[in-house]
Amino acid sequence: MSELEAVRAQLELLLSHVEEGVHIVDHRGISVYYNRAASKIEGLSPSEVLGRHLLDVFPSLSEENSTLLKVLKTGEPIYDQEQTFTNYKGRKITTINSTLPVKVNGRVIGAMEISRDVTSVRDMSERITDLQAILYGRQVKPDLKKNGTSGYTFDDIVGRSEAIVELKKLASRAAKSSIPVLVWGETGTGKELFVQAIHNESPRKNKPFIPQNCAALPGTLLEGILFGTIRGGFTGAEDRPGLFELADGGTLFLDEINTMPLELQAKLLRVLQEGTIRRIGDTRVRFVDTRVITACSEDPVEAVQKKKLREDLFFRINVVSLRIPPLRERREDIPLLVDHFIKKFTGEEKEVRVSDEVMKIFFDYPWPGNVRELEHAIEGALVIMEGNEIQPAHLPIQIKAHFSPQKGRIACYDNLNLNDALERVEADLIKKALERSKGNISSAARMLGIPRQTLQYKLRKLKGEDGDLSRN
């Protein structure tokens, strides 16, 4: 085998194992390479594609809208372009493509396309858009009309700490106008709670409230979701209003704004400045009266410095800035939150207490997941507990591990894998429960939140190492 043939074989082996589809055509548009991922994405075997002209295999395409044929004609690359097409079997596919010319001595001898399958994402986003159009009264039956999906008010925000009290006052004042608001804080602090409360205290409260997480969709799909599309705007496009139109008169909440592609941020800035949108592929300008509230889970100033957020967009959306403090900065609110979540999950009829030790743990724990993590901790404890008092053993493993005597020492053990480390932590918790119950297995099992038989089984396993750990 020559060196060139060896390199070609290695290249083909590499391309056959990548997740992206790779499709190469020669200067005539005849397919000469089609990898395994492309076959999976487009539902065709290589034998159905290789040696055939592109338009024979994909009859919904044309020389005008096929990215591969465009690049063959112009010799210029096309990056990250969405394309919806149908193969000759009638299957509809949506991909995001980067298409590059293959040149030798300046002459185009072919084109290579690298594609990512977003068919299911596109289908889902179109269904969501259609449902929202129905929900908010666009091309709808009258009996399906509904205003808004925002359910929280400032009364639902639990806390008496100075930080929360002042934040609610500022947010309430901001709600009275239609100026942009930027809400930021760590994951789980309750950003959307504040956003919904602002909408519900604003003059727009009887109009739509539409949230969209900018990290949930690729940029090319997100643009169509926000601004809408027209039939023929791109291959496979249909007439659909975007979220700006659906939220007209109401509020559009853009979460994780710092994950939006920078080029799309520029288009968003223009909409905010001019109050107009243009659907993808359309020449018509549409006026919208939509209030935009944004959020991000990192300091927006740092996001600007890291080039995640355009500086000009930051100044436009940061008219009012609300930083939601993490739970570790408002620990005085923990008892109120605990009581609120207990009542939320049990109702008023059942009285549940939290032991002093658990409350101390709650005050000492750093809460990386913030209020959401506390809520889930209470919910989980209520499910596994026996009796009417939440004990340390009922808490999630990450909280128990944080306060375990083994914490910080696991890494010091030699040749320990994860299972070994967890067994050490479990043994320590069992010993601690037996000490507090003075060796009573039934009581220790209740503390640990496990059946008595399970504890007896675990004790038999530990007995060989530590001797008799308990007595009935």
C-alpha positions in Angstrom: 0.0 0.0 0.0 1.4 3.4 -1.0 1.7 6.2 1.6 -1.1 8.1 -0.2 -3.4 5.1 0.0 -2.6 4.6 3.7 -3.5 8.2 4.5 -6.7 7.8 2.5 -7.6 4.6 4.4 -6.9 6.3 7.7 -9.0 9.3 6.8 -11.9 7.1 5.7 -11.7 5.2 9.0 -11.8 8.5 10.9 -14.8 9.9 9.0 -16.7 6.7 9.4 -16.7 7.1 13.2 -17.5 10.8 13.6 -21.0 11.8 14.8 -21.5 14.4 12.0 -22.6 13.4 8.6 -20.0 13.9 5.8 -21.1 14.0 2.2 -18.7 14.7 -0.7 -19.7 15.3 -4.3 -17.5 15.9 -7.4 -17.6 18.9 -9.7 -20.7 17.4 -11.5 -22.7 16.9 -8.2 -22.2 13.2 -8.2 -21.8 11.7 -4.7 -18.3 10.2 -4.2 -18.3 9.8 -0.4 -21.1 9.3 2.2 -20.2 8.3 5.7 -22.1 6.2 8.3 -23.4 9.2 10.2 -24.9 10.8 7.0 -26.5 7.5 6.2 -28.1 7.4 9.6 -29.3 11.0 9.5 -30.8 10.8 6.0 -32.1 7.3 6.2 -30.3 6.1 3.1 -27.6 3.5 2.6 -24.3 4.5 0.8 -25.3 2.3 -2.2 -28.4 4.4 -2.7 -26.4 7.6 -2.8 -22.9 7.0 -4.2 -22.5 7.4 -7.9 -25.8 9.3 -8.2 -26.4 12.9 -8.8 -27.5 14.8 -5.6 -30.8 16.0 -7.1 -31.7 12.4 -8.0 -31.4 11.3 -4.4 -32.9 14.5 -2.9 -35.6 15.6 -5.3 -36.9 18.4 -3.0 -33.6 20.2 -3.5 -32.6 22.3 -6.5 -29.5 24.1 -7.9 -30.7 27.2 -6.2 -31.3 25.9 -2.6 -28.8 23.0 -2.3 -25.9 24.1 -0.2 -23.6 21.6 -1.9 -24.5 22.8 -5.4 -24.2 26.4 -4.4 -20.7 25.9 -3.2 -19.8 24.0 -6.4 -21.0 27.0 -8.3 -19.5 29.9 -6.3 -16.5 28.2 -4.8 -17.3 30.0 -1.5 -17.9 28.1 1.8 -21.2 28.3 3.6 -21.2 27.9 7.4 -24.0 26.7 9.8 -26.9 27.0 7.4 -30.2 25.2 8.2 -31.6 23.1 5.4 -34.8 21.1 5.4 -35.2 18.6 2.5 -36.9 15.3 1.6 -35.0 12.2 0.3 -36.4 10.2 -2.6 -38.2 7.9 -0.1 -40.3 10.8 1.1 -38.5 11.3 4.5 -38.2 14.9 5.7 -34.9 15.8 7.3 -33.6 19.0 8.8 -29.8 19.6 9.2 -27.4 22.3 10.0 -24.7 22.3 7.5 -21.2 23.7 6.9 -20.3 23.2 3.3 -16.7 23.7 1.9 -15.3 23.7 -1.6 -12.6 21.2 -2.5 -10.0 22.9 -4.7 -6.9 21.8 -6.5 -4.7 24.6 -8.0 -7.5 27.1 -7.4 -10.1 25.0 -9.4 -13.2 23.6 -7.7 -13.2 19.9 -8.1 -15.9 19.1 -5.6 -17.6 20.1 -2.3 -17.8 18.5 1.1 -20.7 19.0 3.5 -20.6 18.4 7.3 -24.1 18.1 8.8 -25.7 17.8 12.2 -29.2 16.3 12.5 -31.7 18.6 14.1 -34.9 17.0 12.6 -36.4 16.2 16.0 -35.5 19.5 17.4 -37.0 21.3 14.5 -40.2 19.3 14.7 -40.5 20.0 18.4 -39.9 23.7 18.0 -42.4 24.0 15.3 -45.0 22.1 17.4 -44.3 24.4 20.3 -44.6 27.5 18.1 -47.9 26.2 16.7 -49.3 25.4 20.1 -48.2 28.9 21.4 -50.0 30.4 18.4 -53.1 28.6 19.4 -52.7 29.5 23.1 -52.1 33.2 22.4 -54.9 33.7 19.9 -53.1 33.7 16.5 -55.2 31.8 13.8 -57.1 30.1 16.6 -60.5 29.0 17.6 -62.0 31.5 20.1 -62.6 29.0 22.8 -58.9 28.1 22.9 -57.7 31.6 23.6 -55.9 32.2 26.8 -53.8 35.0 28.3 -50.5 34.3 29.7 -48.9 31.3 31.4 -47.3 33.2 34.2 -48.6 32.1 37.6 -46.3 33.6 40.3 -46.6 36.9 42.1 -44.4 38.7 44.6 -46.4 37.1 47.4 -45.0 33.7 46.2 -41.4 34.8 46.8 -40.6 33.6 50.3 -38.1 35.5 52.4 -37.7 38.2 55.0 -34.0 38.8 54.6 -33.1 42.4 53.9 -31.7 41.4 50.5 -35.0 39.8 49.4 -37.2 42.5 50.8 -35.2 45.2 48.9 -35.1 43.1 45.8 -38.9 42.7 45.8 -39.4 46.4 46.2 -37.1 47.2 43.3 -38.7 44.5 41.1 -42.1 45.8 41.9 -41.2 49.3 40.8 -39.7 48.0 37.6 -42.9 46.1 36.9 -44.8 49.3 36.5 -43.1 50.2 33.3 -42.1 48.4 30.1 -38.3 48.9 30.4 -36.0 45.9 29.9 -34.9 44.0 33.0 -31.9 41.7 33.4 -32.2 39.2 36.2 -29.1 37.2 37.1 -27.9 34.8 39.7 -26.8 31.2 40.3 -28.9 28.3 39.2 -31.8 27.6 41.5 -32.0 31.0 43.1 -35.5 31.7 41.6 -34.9 34.0 38.7 -38.0 33.0 36.7 -40.1 33.4 39.9 -39.1 37.1 39.9 -39.6 37.4 36.1 -43.2 36.0 36.4 -43.9 38.3 39.4 -42.8 41.3 37.4 -45.1 40.4 34.5 -48.0 39.8 36.8 -47.7 43.2 38.5 -47.2 45.0 35.2 -49.9 46.6 33.0 -49.3 43.6 30.6 -50.4 41.0 33.1 -53.5 40.1 31.0 -51.3 39.6 27.9 -49.1 36.6 27.0 -46.0 35.7 29.1 -43.7 33.5 26.9 -40.5 32.0 28.2 -37.7 30.7 26.0 -34.4 29.2 27.1 -31.8 30.4 24.7 -29.5 27.4 25.5 -32.2 24.9 24.5 -31.9 25.3 20.7 -29.2 25.8 18.2 -28.8 29.4 17.0 -30.2 28.8 13.5 -33.4 27.3 15.0 -33.6 29.9 17.7 -33.7 32.7 15.1 -36.7 31.2 13.4 -38.4 30.6 16.8 -37.9 34.2 17.9 -38.6 36.1 14.6 -40.8 33.7 12.7 -40.5 32.3 9.1 -42.2 32.6 5.8 -42.8 29.9 3.2 -39.7 29.8 1.0 -37.5 31.7 3.4 -35.3 28.6 3.5 -35.7 25.1 2.2 -38.7 23.6 4.0 -39.8 26.8 5.7 -43.5 27.5 6.4 -45.4 30.6 7.4 -45.1 30.8 11.2 -45.1 33.7 13.6 -42.2 34.0 16.0 -42.3 34.4 19.7 -42.0 38.2 19.4 -45.3 38.3 17.5 -46.9 35.8 19.8 -45.9 37.8 22.8 -47.1 41.1 21.3 -48.6 43.3 24.1 -47.1 41.0 26.7 -43.7 39.8 27.9 -41.0 37.6 26.3 -38.6 36.1 28.8 -35.2 35.1 27.3 -33.4 32.9 29.8 -29.6 32.1 29.5 -29.2 35.1 27.2 -25.4 34.7 27.4 -25.7 31.4 25.4 -27.3 33.1 22.4 -24.9 33.2 19.4 -23.3 36.7 19.0 -24.7 37.2 15.5 -28.2 36.5 16.8 -27.6 38.9 19.7 -27.0 41.6 17.1 -30.4 41.0 15.5 -32.0 41.0 18.9 -30.5 44.4 19.7 -31.9 45.8 16.5 -35.4 44.5 17.4 -35.1 46.1 20.9 -34.0 49.4 19.4 -36.5 49.7 16.6 -39.5 47.7 17.9 -39.7 45.8 14.6 -39.0 42.3 13.4 -38.6 40.7 10.1 -39.4 37.0 9.6 -36.6 34.9 8.1 -36.7 35.3 4.3 -39.3 38.1 4.5 -38.9 41.7 3.2 -41.9 42.9 5.3 -41.2 44.7 8.5 -43.7 44.0 11.4 -44.1 46.2 14.4 -44.3 44.5 17.8 -45.0 45.8 21.3 -43.2 43.2 23.3 -41.5 43.7 26.6 -38.2 41.7 26.9 -36.9 40.4 30.2 -33.6 38.5 30.1 -31.8 36.3 32.6 -28.4 34.6 32.9 -26.8 32.4 35.5 -23.4 34.2 35.6 -22.4 37.8 36.3 -23.3 39.6 33.1 -20.3 41.9 33.3 -18.1 38.8 33.3 -20.1 37.4 30.4 -19.3 40.6 28.4 -15.6 40.3 29.3 -15.6 36.7 28.1 -17.3 37.7 24.8 -20.4 35.6 25.6 -22.6 38.7 25.7 -22.3 41.7 23.3 -21.5 44.9 25.2 -24.0 46.9 23.2 -26.8 44.4 23.9 -25.8 44.3 27.6 -26.3 48.1 27.9 -29.7 47.8 26.2 -31.1 45.0 28.3 -29.5 46.1 31.6 -31.7 49.1 32.2 -32.8 47.5 35.5 -30.5 44.8 36.9 -31.7 42.4 39.6 -29.1 40.1 41.2 -30.8 37.2 43.0 -28.6 36.3 46.0 -27.6 32.7 46.5 -29.2 30.9 49.5 -25.9 31.0 51.5 -26.2 34.8 51.5 -29.7 34.8 52.9 -29.6 32.0 55.5 -32.1 33.7 57.7 -34.7 32.8 55.1 -34.0 29.0 55.5 -36.6 28.3 58.3 -39.3 30.1 56.3 -38.4 28.2 53.1 -38.3 24.9 55.0 -41.8 25.5 56.5 -43.1 26.7 53.1 -41.9 23.5 51.3 -43.2 21.2 54.0 -46.6 22.7 53.6 -46.4 22.7 49.9 -45.7 18.9 49.8 -47.9 17.8 52.8 -50.6 20.3 53.0 -51.9 21.9 56.2 -53.3 18.7 57.7 -50.0 16.9 58.4 -47.6 18.3 61.0 -44.0 17.6 60.2 -41.0 18.8 62.2 -37.4 19.3 61.3 -34.9 18.1 63.9 -32.5 20.6 65.4 -29.6 18.7 63.9 -31.1 19.0 60.4 -31.8 22.7 60.8 -28.2 23.1 61.9 -27.1 21.2 58.8 -29.3 23.4 56.6 -27.6 26.6 58.1 -24.1 25.2 57.6 -24.5 23.7 54.2 -23.3 25.9 51.2 -26.3 25.1 49.0 -24.7 25.0 45.5 -28.2 24.3 44.1 -29.7 27.1 46.2 -33.5 27.2 46.9 -34.2 24.6 44.3 -31.8 22.2 46.0 -33.4 22.9 49.4 -36.9 22.2 47.9 -35.8 18.9 46.5 -34.1 17.9 49.8 -37.4 18.5 51.7 -39.4 16.7 49.1 -37.1 13.7 49.1 -37.0 13.6 53.0 -40.8 13.6 53.2 -41.0 10.6 50.9 -38.6 8.3 52.7 -39.1 9.4 56.3 -41.1 7.5 58.9 -42.9 9.4 61.6 -43.2 13.1 61.6 -39.7 14.4 62.0 -37.0 14.9 59.3 -33.7 13.5 60.5 -30.2 13.8 59.0 -30.5 10.3 57.5 -33.4 11.5 55.4 -31.3 14.1 53.6 -29.8 13.6 50.1 -26.5 11.9 49.8 -24.6 15.0 48.8 -25.7 16.8 51.9 -24.9 13.8 54.2 -21.5 13.3 52.5 -20.7 17.0 53.1 -20.9 16.6 56.8 -19.5 13.0 57.0 -16.3 12.6 59.0 -14.9 11.0 55.8 -15.4 14.2 54.0 -12.1 15.5 52.7 -10.3 12.3 53.6 -11.6 10.0 50.8 -8.8 11.1 48.5 -6.2 10.1 51.0 -7.1 6.4 50.7 -4.9 4.5 48.3 -6.4 2.6 45.4 -10.0 3.4 46.2 -12.6 3.4 43.5 -16.0 5.1 43.9 -17.7 2.1 45.3 -15.1 1.7 47.9 -15.4 5.3 49.0 -19.2 5.1 49.2 -19.0 2.0 51.3 -16.7 3.8 53.7 -19.2 6.7 54.0 -22.1 4.3 54.4 -20.3 2.4 57.2 -19.6 5.7 59.0 -23.2 6.7 58.9 -24.4 3.3 60.1 -21.9 3.5 63.1 -23.1 7.0 63.9 -26.8 6.0 63.8 -26.1 3.0 66.1 -24.2 5.2 68.6 -27.2 7.7 68.7 -29.7 4.9 69.1 -27.5 3.2 71.7 -27.3 0.1 69.6 -31.1 -0.2 68.9 -31.4 -1.5 65.3 -35.0 -0.4 64.8 -34.3 3.1 65.9 -31.1 3.3 63.9 -32.9 2.1 60.8 -35.5 4.9 61.2 -32.7 7.4 61.5 -31.1 6.1 58.3 -34.4 6.0 56.5 -34.0 2.3 55.5 -35.9 -0.9 56.5 -34.7 -2.7 59.6 -34.0 -5.8 57.5 -31.8 -3.8 55.2 -29.8 -2.5 58.1 -29.4 -6.0 59.5 -28.0 -7.1 56.2 -25.5 -4.3 56.0 -24.4 -5.0 59.6 -23.7 -8.6 58.8 -21.4 -7.4 56.0 -19.6 -5.0 58.4 -19.4 -7.5 61.2 -16.3 -9.2 59.8 -14.4 -6.0 59.7 -15.6 -4.2 62.9 -16.9 -6.9 65.2 -20.4 -6.7 66.6 -21.6 -3.2 66.0 -25.0 -3.5 67.5 -27.4 -5.1 69.9 -31.2 -5.6 69.6 
